Amino acid sequence: MTDQTTASSDQQQWQVVDEGWGRKAVDFAALAEPTNCREYVTVQHRLGVGAGDRLLDIACGAGLALELAALRGARCAGIDASPRLVAVARDRSPEADLRVGDMNALPWDDDTFDVVTSFRGIWGTTPHAVAEAFRVLSPGGRLGLTVWGHIKVSPGAWALAPFALAPEPKVQNQADMVALGRPGAGEALLAEVGFTDIERIEVPFVFEFSDPEIYARVLSAAPQTEAAQRLFKDDLEDVGYVRNVSRLWAHNPRALDGLSDLLGETTSAGPLTFRQRAVLITAAAAALGDSYCSLAWGKRLSEVSSPGVAAAVIEGGAQGLADDEKALAHWARLVARDPNAITEADVDALRSVGFDDGQIFAITTFVSLRLAFAAVNDALGAKPDGELADAAPEEVRMAVTFGRPPDQKSRKQAD
């Protein structure tokens, strides 16, 4: 067991769940969740869920189990870390008390519920959630948990085989998660928390897919890789929301890591000040017509100069720039628009403000890599985040008249 301080100290960790399960909420709700009906019905029947029971479902997802409990007469509540899944659950069960939150710190008072359920939502990696379930149950209340059984000996194990292709740390984490299913493990945890009259039952059920395409869609609704989760967590820690570019590059975080490493190497080879880099990136992004990086780096440039200077660079001007910065902005625009049109005179313009040939090579490589990053984002539809646009100075926002418009849907979900 872990204490509550440890279990709940990193609230952002549970918020990352939305980027795993919630990113394909519709596919999960419509295609994956219905296969769990046998599990839901069996457990609710075994617990004797009936009229008047106050029932909480932990990790309620899209709320199908809550619908079924309500049909038995229960007054339902649920909690899940994914705002997008909870939104589906609220549509399905508008009378239920449904909340977005952390199952390790349930937002209900002691002795609130008669029944608590969790269907493969509490794992060996989240033991404190069991203690929280005990806390909110009234004396004599009932708890029903389901966990995976012995998957390797199941005739349907082939359907989950792709999860074994994950990186080794992720595979190990999966093993730790399902540890509660081992004989005696779940019973020991429940007894340690204070539960009595514990029994284990088996609930056989069938994965059913109408065709291979549906199977693939169901499988892809599961959480992304640990590397992708790291991207999301870093965003939450850095800016308080998950950026659209992180959602995009979550398809291949290693590629993003490699690109970042290359950018780091070129930065070291041709050392520039932060302001010089901001001028380079902002000018290149604007010349390419990339609104995302123009807003992001226009904002950063405004912080080390002024909003007017940043807006001028976005619009193709040089107001407020030193001679070396003017040369860098001009070079970035040439590389972005037509590198084949660059002449020796253009190279000499960089030399004249103090850059040697090695630095010019590094600067050009840096700009080209930034353009590659922007091109991927633009080609695959990554809109500037609404939060980013709101945070940028008005002069910068007004200067960005090109590219994809900012995403108007705020990713910050209220409870």
C-alpha positions in Angstrom: 0.0 0.0 0.0 1.0 3.6 -0.5 -0.1 6.5 1.5 -2.5 9.1 0.2 0.1 11.8 -0.2 2.2 9.6 -2.5 -0.8 8.3 -4.4 -2.3 11.7 -5.1 0.8 13.9 -5.2 1.0 14.0 -9.0 -2.5 14.9 -10.1 -1.3 15.5 -13.6 -0.4 11.8 -13.9 -4.1 10.7 -13.9 -5.0 13.5 -16.2 -2.8 12.0 -18.9 -5.2 9.1 -19.0 -7.5 11.1 -21.2 -4.9 11.1 -23.9 -4.9 7.3 -23.7 -8.4 6.0 -23.3 -10.2 9.3 -24.2 -8.5 10.1 -27.5 -10.9 7.6 -29.3 -13.8 7.9 -27.0 -16.4 7.2 -29.7 -14.7 4.0 -30.9 -14.3 2.8 -27.3 -17.9 3.5 -26.4 -19.5 2.1 -29.6 -17.2 -0.7 -30.5 -15.1 -1.8 -27.5 -17.3 -1.3 -24.4 -20.3 -3.4 -25.5 -18.1 -6.5 -25.4 -18.0 -6.0 -21.6 -21.7 -6.4 -21.0 -21.5 -10.0 -19.7 -19.0 -8.8 -17.2 -21.1 -5.9 -16.0 -24.3 -7.9 -15.7 -22.6 -10.8 -13.9 -21.0 -8.7 -11.2 -24.1 -6.5 -10.6 -26.2 -9.6 -10.3 -23.7 -11.2 -7.9 -23.7 -8.0 -5.8 -27.5 -7.9 -5.7 -27.6 -4.4 -7.1 -31.2 -3.3 -6.8 -33.7 -0.5 -6.2 -32.5 2.2 -3.9 -28.8 1.2 -3.9 -26.4 4.1 -4.1 -23.8 2.8 -6.5 -20.4 4.3 -7.5 -18.5 3.0 -10.5 -14.8 3.8 -10.4 -13.1 4.3 -13.8 -16.6 4.4 -15.3 -15.4 5.1 -18.8 -18.3 5.8 -21.2 -20.8 4.6 -18.6 -22.4 1.5 -20.0 -22.1 -0.3 -16.6 -23.9 2.6 -15.0 -26.7 2.4 -17.5 -27.2 -1.3 -16.7 -27.1 -0.6 -12.9 -29.7 2.2 -13.3 -32.0 -0.3 -15.1 -31.8 -2.4 -11.9 -33.0 0.6 -9.9 -29.6 1.9 -8.5 -28.9 5.6 -8.0 -25.6 5.9 -9.8 -22.4 7.9 -9.6 -19.2 7.5 -11.5 -15.7 8.9 -11.9 -13.2 8.6 -14.6 -9.9 10.4 -15.5 -11.0 11.0 -19.1 -13.2 14.0 -19.7 -14.1 12.8 -23.2 -15.3 9.4 -21.9 -17.3 11.1 -19.1 -18.9 13.3 -21.7 -20.3 10.2 -23.3 -21.4 8.8 -20.0 -23.3 12.0 -19.2 -25.1 11.8 -22.5 -26.1 8.2 -21.7 -27.0 8.8 -18.0 -28.0 12.5 -17.5 -29.4 11.7 -14.0 -26.2 10.2 -12.7 -23.6 12.0 -10.6 -20.6 11.8 -13.0 -17.3 13.5 -12.3 -13.8 13.8 -13.8 -11.2 13.1 -11.3 -8.6 10.8 -9.6 -9.8 7.5 -8.2 -7.0 7.7 -5.7 -8.7 10.8 -4.1 -12.5 10.2 -4.6 -14.5 13.5 -4.3 -17.2 12.0 -2.1 -17.6 11.8 1.7 -17.1 8.7 3.8 -20.1 6.3 4.0 -21.7 7.6 0.8 -22.4 4.5 -1.2 -23.9 1.0 -0.7 -22.1 -0.5 -3.7 -18.9 0.3 -5.4 -17.8 -1.4 -8.7 -14.8 -1.1 -10.9 -14.5 -3.1 -14.1 -10.8 -3.5 -14.9 -10.3 0.0 -13.7 -8.4 -0.6 -10.5 -5.1 -2.3 -11.1 -2.1 -3.7 -9.2 -0.5 -0.3 -9.9 -3.3 1.7 -8.2 -3.8 0.0 -4.9 -4.8 3.2 -3.0 -8.0 3.3 -5.1 -9.2 0.2 -3.1 -8.7 2.0 0.2 -10.7 5.0 -1.3 -13.5 2.6 -2.3 -13.6 1.2 1.3 -13.7 4.8 2.7 -16.8 5.9 0.6 -18.7 2.7 1.3 -21.3 2.6 4.1 -20.8 -0.2 6.8 -21.9 -3.4 5.2 -21.4 -2.0 1.7 -20.4 -4.2 -1.2 -17.5 -3.9 -3.5 -17.1 -5.7 -6.9 -13.8 -5.5 -8.8 -12.9 -7.3 -12.0 -9.3 -7.9 -13.3 -7.9 -9.9 -16.1 -7.5 -13.6 -15.4 -4.7 -15.8 -16.8 -4.6 -14.3 -20.2 -1.9 -16.6 -21.6 -4.0 -19.7 -21.3 -7.1 -18.0 -22.6 -8.3 -19.1 -26.1 -8.8 -15.5 -26.9 -5.2 -14.4 -26.0 -4.4 -13.9 -29.6 -6.6 -10.8 -29.7 -4.4 -9.0 -27.2 -1.1 -10.2 -28.7 -0.3 -6.7 -30.2 0.2 -5.3 -26.7 3.2 -7.5 -26.3 4.9 -5.5 -29.1 5.1 -2.5 -26.8 8.5 -1.4 -25.4 9.8 -3.5 -22.5 8.9 -1.0 -19.7 5.4 -0.8 -21.1 5.1 -4.6 -21.2 6.3 -4.8 -17.6 3.8 -2.1 -16.5 1.1 -4.2 -18.1 2.2 -7.2 -16.0 2.2 -5.1 -12.9 -1.3 -3.9 -13.7 -2.9 -7.3 -14.0 -1.1 -8.7 -10.9 -4.3 -8.4 -8.9 -5.7 -11.3 -11.0 -3.1 -13.7 -9.6 -4.5 -16.2 -7.0 -4.5 -14.6 -3.6 -3.2 -11.2 -4.7 -6.5 -9.4 -4.9 -7.8 -11.1 -1.8 -4.7 -10.0 0.2 -5.1 -6.4 -0.9 -8.8 -6.3 -0.1 -8.3 -7.8 3.4 -5.4 -5.4 4.1 -7.8 -2.5 3.5 -10.5 -3.9 5.7 -12.9 -5.9 3.5 -14.3 -9.2 4.7 -16.2 -12.1 3.2 -14.1 -11.9 0.1 -14.8 -14.3 -2.7 -13.4 -14.8 -6.2 -15.5 -15.8 -9.2 -14.7 -16.3 -12.9 -16.6 -14.3 -15.5 -15.9 -15.8 -19.0 -16.7 -13.5 -21.9 -16.1 -13.3 -25.6 -14.4 -10.7 -27.7 -16.6 -10.3 -30.7 -15.6 -8.3 -33.9 -17.6 -8.2 -37.1 -14.5 -8.0 -39.3 -10.7 -7.3 -39.0 -11.2 -3.6 -39.5 -13.4 -3.3 -36.5 -11.0 -5.4 -34.5 -8.2 -3.0 -35.4 -10.3 0.0 -34.4 -11.1 -1.6 -31.1 -7.5 -2.3 -30.3 -6.4 1.2 -31.3 -8.8 2.7 -28.8 -6.6 1.3 -26.0 -3.9 3.7 -24.5 -0.9 4.7 -26.5 2.7 3.9 -25.7 4.6 5.0 -22.7 6.6 7.3 -24.8 3.4 9.0 -26.0 2.2 9.3 -22.4 5.5 11.0 -21.6 4.9 13.6 -24.2 1.5 14.3 -22.7 2.7 14.4 -19.2 5.6 16.8 -20.1 3.0 19.1 -21.8 0.8 19.2 -18.7 3.8 20.0 -16.5 5.2 22.7 -18.9 2.1 24.5 -20.1 -0.9 23.0 -18.3 -2.5 21.3 -21.4 -1.7 18.7 -24.0 -0.6 20.4 -27.2 -2.0 19.3 -30.6 1.5 18.7 -31.9 2.1 16.2 -29.1 -1.1 14.4 -30.0 0.2 14.2 -33.6 3.8 13.1 -32.8 2.4 10.5 -30.3 2.2 8.3 -33.4 6.0 8.1 -33.3 7.6 9.8 -30.3 11.0 8.4 -31.2 10.9 10.3 -34.4 10.3 13.5 -32.5 13.1 12.6 -30.0 15.5 12.1 -32.9 14.5 15.4 -34.5 15.0 17.1 -31.2 18.4 15.6 -30.8 19.4 16.8 -34.3 18.2 20.3 -33.5 20.2 20.2 -30.3 23.3 19.2 -32.2 22.9 22.0 -34.8 22.3 24.5 -32.0 25.5 23.5 -30.4 27.5 23.6 -33.6 26.3 27.1 -34.5 25.7 28.7 -31.2 23.0 31.4 -31.3 21.3 33.4 -28.5 17.7 32.5 -27.7 16.6 35.7 -29.4 18.5 34.9 -32.6 16.9 31.4 -32.7 13.5 32.9 -32.1 14.0 35.3 -35.1 15.1 32.3 -37.3 12.2 30.1 -36.4 9.6 32.8 -36.5 10.8 34.1 -39.9 11.0 30.6 -41.4 7.6 29.5 -40.1 5.9 32.7 -41.4 7.6 32.3 -44.8 6.3 28.7 -44.9 2.8 29.7 -44.0 2.9 27.7 -40.7 0.6 29.4 -38.2 1.4 27.0 -35.4 5.1 27.8 -35.0 4.5 31.4 -36.0 2.3 31.9 -33.0 4.4 29.8 -30.7 7.7 31.4 -31.6 6.2 34.8 -32.2 5.1 34.7 -28.6 8.6 33.7 -27.5 10.2 36.4 -29.6 7.9 39.0 -28.2 9.0 38.0 -24.7 12.7 38.7 -25.5 12.0 41.8 -27.7 8.5 43.2 -28.0 5.2 42.2 -29.6 5.8 44.8 -32.3 9.2 43.3 -33.2 7.7 39.8 -33.3 4.7 40.9 -35.5 7.1 42.6 -37.9 9.2 39.4 -38.3 6.0 37.4 -39.0 4.9 40.0 -41.6 8.3 39.8 -43.3 9.8 43.0 -41.9 12.8 43.8 -39.8 11.6 46.5 -37.4 13.6 46.5 -34.2 16.2 43.9 -35.3 19.9 44.2 -35.1 22.0 43.7 -38.2 22.8 40.1 -37.5 19.1 39.3 -36.7 18.1 41.0 -40.0 20.5 38.7 -41.9 19.2 35.6 -40.0 15.5 36.5 -40.8 16.4 37.1 -44.4 18.2 33.8 -44.7 15.4 31.8 -43.0 12.9 33.2 -45.5 15.1 32.2 -48.4 15.5 28.7 -47.1 11.8 28.4 -46.5 10.6 29.8 -49.9 13.2 28.7 -52.5 16.5 27.4 -51.4 17.6 26.9 -55.0 17.4 30.6 -55.6 20.0 31.3 -52.9 23.2 33.0 -54.3 26.7 33.5 -53.1 25.7 37.0 -52.3 23.1 35.8 -49.9 25.8 33.7 -48.1 28.1 36.7 -48.1 25.4 38.7 -46.3 25.6 36.2 -43.4 29.4 36.3 -43.4 29.4 40.1 -43.3 27.6 40.1 -39.9 30.1 37.7 -38.4 29.0 34.1 -39.2 31.6 31.7 -40.5 30.9 28.9 -43.0 30.6 26.3 -40.2 28.0 28.4 -38.4 26.2 29.1 -41.7 25.9 25.3 -42.3 24.6 24.8 -38.8 22.1 27.6 -39.1 20.9 26.3 -42.4 20.5 22.8 -41.0 18.6 24.2 -38.0 16.2 26.1 -40.1 15.6 23.1 -42.4 14.9 20.8 -39.5 12.4 23.3 -38.1 10.7 23.5 -41.5 10.5 19.7 -41.6 8.8 19.7 -38.2 6.4 22.4 -39.3 5.6 20.7 -42.6 4.6 17.4 -40.8 2.3 19.4 -38.5 0.7 21.3 -41.3 0.3 18.4 -43.6 -1.4 16.3 -41.0 -3.7 19.0 -39.8 -2.3 20.1 -36.4 -4.1 23.4 -35.5 -2.5 25.9 -33.2 -3.9 25.3 -29.7 -6.6 27.6 -28.5 -4.6 28.1 -25.3 -1.6 29.1 -27.3 -3.5 31.7 -29.4 -5.1 33.1 -26.2 -1.6 33.5 -24.6 0.0 35.2 -27.6 0.1 39.0 -27.7 -2.6 40.6 -29.8 -0.1 42.0 -32.3 1.3 38.5 -32.9 -2.2 37.0 -33.3 -3.2 39.7 -35.8 0.0 39.2 -37.8 -0.7 35.5 -38.3 -3.2 35.7 -41.2 -2.1 32.4 -42.8 -2.1 28.7 -42.2 -4.5 26.7 -40.1 -6.7 28.7 -37.7 -6.3 28.1 -34.0 -8.3 25.3 -32.5 -11.3 26.9 -30.9 -12.1 23.9 -28.6 -10.3 24.3 -25.3 -8.8 21.0 -24.2 -9.2 22.1 -20.6 -12.3 20.2 -19.5 -14.2 21.4 -16.4 -15.6 18.9 -14.0 
